[in-house]
Amino acid sequence: MARGFISAQAESAAAMVVALNAQLATLVNPSILRVDFDVQEMQRRSGRMYSALVTYDDGGASLATPFKLSAIEAPSAAALITALNAFITSISGQFAASTQYRRLYTSVRTDCYIGLTIYNATSGASANWTPL
């Protein structure tokens, strides 16, 4: 069993989903140990910078589908909860890890609430989710 890391960076939620999903698709039989997300408001560049680092061991059960990222942005906590509930309902029967939340405070834009969730269409993927 070998430990590895994958990472991705992007300047939007949609680009982060594409970038991290491309990396996650390369993992055939991972045991996901840790997922770290960061989102920062880039004051000078009028945008956001998303980054992720996924720590895994290979040697987990082979999965028919890769893990994926969902990144949802909303203007309020209530709107984020509504959107996250709709997302979880839409993937009923699939494995979804706990959501990590971020709130960006900014003087340039209105506040932004972000929910980042790792999920897998294979319901048995929970066996491959082994956080430290």
KEKE-3310 file (N, C-alpha, C; in steps of 0.2 Angstrom, whole numbers, plus 5000, padded with zeros to 4 digits):
npx = (5004:5003:5005:4998:4996:4985:4982:4974:4970:4961:4952:4938:4923:4917:4928:4936:4929:4930:4944:4948:4941:4946:4958:4954:4948:4959:4962:4961:4958:4957:4959:4953:4960:4961:4954:4958:4952:4953:4948:4950:4947:4953:4958:4965:4964:4951:4943:4941:4952:4952:4958:4964:4969:4971:4973:4978:4978:4983:4976:4964:4947:4942:4934:4919:4916:4923:4928:4920:4919:4908:4904:4897:4891:4883:4873:4869:4868:4857:4852:4863:4861:4849:4852:4862:4854:4846:4855:4860:4848:4847:4857:4853:4855:4868:4886:4890:4902:4905:4901:4912:4913:4914:4915:4916:4922:4921:4926:4924:4914:4898:4895:4900:4894:4900:4899:4908:4909:4913:4909:4902:4896:4895:4888:4894:4906:4909:4917:4929:4932:4941:4945:4958)
npy = (4994:5011:5028:5043:5059:5070:5086:5101:5117:5131:5145:5147:5140:5131:5128:5122:5110:5103:5102:5095:5084:5078:5074:5065:5055:5047:5039:5022:5013:5019:5023:5035:5047:5060:5076:5092:5108:5124:5141:5157:5174:5184:5199:5208:5203:5202:5190:5172:5160:5143:5129:5112:5097:5081:5067:5050:5032:5019:5003:5001:4995:4991:5003:5005:5018:5034:5045:5061:5079:5091:5107:5120:5137:5150:5165:5166:5158:5151:5149:5141:5130:5125:5123:5113:5103:5100:5095:5083:5076:5074:5065:5053:5037:5036:5037:5050:5060:5070:5087:5101:5117:5135:5152:5167:5183:5199:5215:5219:5211:5204:5194:5176:5160:5143:5126:5111:5095:5079:5065:5049:5039:5025:5017:5008:5014:5020:5012:5015:5027:5033:5042:5050)
npz = (5000:4996:5000:4994:4986:4979:4971:4967:4960:4957:4949:4951:4957:4948:4939:4949:4952:4940:4939:4951:4950:4938:4943:4954:4946:4942:4952:4956:4966:4979:4996:5004:5014:5019:5016:5011:5010:5003:5002:4995:4995:4982:4983:4975:4962:4959:4961:4966:4974:4974:4982:4984:4993:4993:5002:5001:5002:4991:4987:4992:4991:4974:4964:4955:4950:4951:4965:4967:4966:4973:4972:4979:4979:4988:4992:5005:5021:5023:5010:5005:5013:5008:4994:4996:5002:4991:4982:4989:4990:4976:4974:4980:4987:4984:4989:5000:5007:5023:5022:5019:5025:5020:5023:5015:5019:5012:5007:4994:4987:4990:5005:5004:5004:5005:5000:5001:4994:4994:4984:4979:4966:4968:4980:4990:4991:5003:5011:5006:5011:5023:5034:5043)
capx = (5000:5007:5002:4999:4993:4983:4980:4971:4969:4956:4949:4931:4920:4916:4934:4939:4926:4933:4951:4949:4938:4951:4963:4951:4947:4965:4963:4957:4956:4960:4957:4954:4962:4960:4953:4958:4950:4954:4945:4952:4946:4959:4956:4969:4963:4944:4941:4943:4956:4951:4963:4962:4974:4968:4978:4975:4982:4980:4975:4957:4942:4941:4927:4917:4916:4928:4925:4920:4918:4903:4906:4891:4891:4877:4874:4868:4869:4850:4852:4867:4858:4844:4856:4865:4849:4844:4861:4860:4842:4848:4862:4851:4858:4876:4890:4893:4906:4903:4902:4916:4910:4918:4912:4921:4920:4924:4923:4923:4908:4894:4898:4898:4895:4903:4899:4912:4907:4916:4904:4904:4890:4895:4886:4899:4912:4910:4922:4935:4932:4944:4948:4962)
capy = (5000:5017:5034:5048:5065:5074:5092:5105:5124:5135:5152:5147:5134:5126:5126:5118:5104:5100:5101:5090:5078:5075:5071:5060:5050:5043:5034:5016:5009:5023:5024:5042:5048:5066:5080:5098:5113:5131:5146:5163:5180:5187:5206:5212:5200:5201:5183:5168:5155:5137:5124:5106:5092:5074:5062:5043:5026:5014:4997:5000:4991:4994:5006:5006:5025:5038:5050:5067:5085:5095:5114:5125:5143:5154:5171:5166:5151:5148:5147:5136:5124:5123:5120:5107:5098:5098:5091:5077:5072:5072:5059:5048:5031:5037:5039:5057:5062:5076:5093:5106:5124:5140:5158:5172:5190:5203:5222:5220:5208:5202:5187:5170:5154:5138:5120:5107:5089:5073:5060:5043:5035:5018:5017:5005:5018:5022:5008:5018:5034:5031:5048:5049)
capz = (5000:4995:5002:4989:4987:4973:4972:4962:4961:4951:4951:4951:4959:4942:4937:4954:4951:4934:4940:4956:4947:4934:4948:4957:4941:4941:4958:4954:4972:4984:5003:5005:5021:5021:5011:5014:5005:5005:4997:4997:4990:4979:4983:4969:4956:4958:4960:4971:4973:4977:4982:4987:4994:4995:5004:5000:5001:4986:4990:4995:4987:4968:4963:4948:4949:4955:4969:4964:4970:4972:4975:4979:4982:4989:4995:5012:5024:5022:5003:5004:5015:5003:4988:4998:5003:4985:4980:4993:4987:4969:4973:4984:4986:4983:4995:5001:5014:5026:5018:5022:5023:5020:5022:5013:5020:5008:5006:4987:4985:4996:5008:5000:5008:5000:5003:4996:4996:4990:4984:4974:4964:4971:4987:4994:4992:5010:5013:5004:5015:5029:5036:5049)
cpx = (5004:5003:5003:4995:4991:4981:4977:4970:4965:4954:4942:4929:4919:4923:4937:4936:4929:4941:4952:4946:4942:4956:4960:4950:4953:4966:4958:4954:4959:4956:4958:4955:4961:4959:4953:4956:4952:4951:4947:4950:4952:4957:4959:4967:4955:4941:4943:4948:4954:4957:4961:4968:4970:4974:4975:4980:4979:4980:4968:4953:4942:4934:4925:4916:4921:4924:4925:4918:4912:4905:4900:4892:4884:4878:4872:4868:4862:4850:4857:4864:4853:4847:4859:4860:4846:4849:4861:4854:4844:4853:4860:4853:4865:4879:4891:4896:4903:4905:4907:4913:4915:4913:4917:4918:4924:4921:4921:4916:4904:4897:4896:4899:4896:4902:4903:4911:4910:4911:4906:4897:4889:4893:4891:4905:4914:4916:4929:4936:4934:4948:4952:4960)
cpy = (5006:5023:5039:5054:5067:5081:5096:5112:5127:5141:5153:5140:5128:5123:5121:5111:5100:5098:5095:5083:5074:5071:5064:5054:5045:5038:5028:5013:5013:5022:5031:5044:5055:5071:5087:5103:5120:5136:5153:5168:5183:5194:5209:5209:5199:5194:5179:5163:5149:5132:5118:5101:5086:5069:5055:5038:5022:5008:4996:4996:4995:4997:5006:5013:5029:5043:5056:5073:5088:5102:5119:5131:5146:5160:5172:5159:5148:5145:5141:5129:5121:5120:5113:5101:5095:5093:5084:5073:5070:5066:5053:5041:5030:5038:5046:5058:5068:5082:5098:5113:5129:5147:5163:5179:5194:5210:5223:5217:5207:5195:5181:5164:5148:5131:5115:5100:5084:5068:5054:5040:5028:5019:5014:5009:5021:5018:5011:5025:5032:5037:5047:5053)
cpz = (5000:4996:4996:4990:4980:4975:4966:4964:4955:4954:4951:4954:4954:4940:4942:4953:4946:4936:4945:4953:4942:4938:4951:4953:4940:4947:4957:4961:4978:4991:5004:5013:5024:5015:5014:5008:5008:5000:4999:4992:4988:4978:4976:4963:4955:4957:4966:4969:4977:4977:4986:4988:4996:4996:5004:5001:4996:4990:4993:4990:4980:4967:4956:4946:4953:4960:4965:4969:4968:4976:4974:4982:4982:4993:5002:5015:5023:5014:5002:5007:5011:4997:4990:4999:4996:4981:4983:4991:4980:4968:4978:4982:4985:4989:4995:5008:5017:5022:5022:5020:5024:5020:5021:5015:5016:5008:4999:4985:4991:4999:5003:5004:5003:5004:4998:4999:4992:4990:4979:4972:4966:4978:4992:4994:4999:5013:5011:5007:5022:5032:5043:5055)
residu = (MET:ALA:ARG:GLY:PHE:ILE:SER:ALA:GLN:ALA:GLU:SER:ALA:ALA:ALA:MET:VAL:VAL:ALA:LEU:ASN:ALA:GLN:LEU:ALA:THR:LEU:VAL:ASN:PRO:SER:ILE:LEU:ARG:VAL:ASP:PHE:ASP:VAL:GLN:GLU:MET:GLN:ARG:ARG:SER:GLY:ARG:MET:TYR:SER:ALA:LEU:VAL:THR:TYR:ASP:ASP:GLY:GLY:ALA:SER:LEU:ALA:THR:PRO:PHE:LYS:LEU:SER:ALA:ILE:GLU:ALA:PRO:SER:ALA:ALA:ALA:LEU:ILE:THR:ALA:LEU:ASN:ALA:PHE:ILE:THR:SER:ILE:SER:GLY:GLN:PHE:ALA:ALA:SER:THR:GLN:TYR:ARG:ARG:LEU:TYR:THR:SER:VAL:ARG:THR:ASP:CYS:TYR:ILE:GLY:LEU:THR:ILE:TYR:ASN:ALA:THR:SER:GLY:ALA:SER:ALA:ASN:TRP:THR:PRO:LEU)
# end
